[in-house]
């Protein structure tokens, strides 16, 4: 089954290549996200959103 999925992905990449100038606006993504912050390091002064990756520093 994995082989068929791999062949399907390869064929889709050949048929429909991703445009080179395609840039996503991540600022809109951050505004729509319902942030859930978790600590990144052991000091728990840097938090990151689990959904979009937004970083937040606590002083």
N, C-alpha and C positions, 0 to 999 in steps of 0.2 A: 504494500500500500504506500509506503514511504517513497518508493521509486516513482510511482505515478504522480505523486504530489510534487516531487522534485522536477520531473519532466514538465509538468504543467507550469511551474514557476519559471522555468527557463524559457519556455515558449512564450509566456506572457511578457517577459522582459524583452524578448526579441521583437514581438509584435508591437508592444506599447512601451517604448522607452520613456523614461522620466525626463521631462524637459530640463535643460541645464539652468535656465533662468528662474526656475520655480523656487520661491522663497516663502516660507510660512511666517506669518506675523505672530510671534509668540507672545507679544504684549496682550493681544486679545485673548489668547488661551489662558493667561494668568488671571485675567479678570473673570472668566467664566468658571474657573476651577473652584471647587469647595475644598479649601486647603485643610489638610490633616498633617500637622507638623510633628516630626519625631527627631530626637537628637541624633546628630551625625557623629560626634566624638564623645569621649568619656567625660569631658568637662561639662557637657550639656549646655554650652554657650552658643553653639551653632545648630540651628534647626533646619530641616529640609522637608518640603512637602512631598508626600509619598506619591501623589498623582502627577504633578507637573515638574517637580524638582526645584521649585523656588527656594532660595536660601534666605534665612533670617538669622541675624546675630542678636543675641541678648547681652546687654551690658550689665 
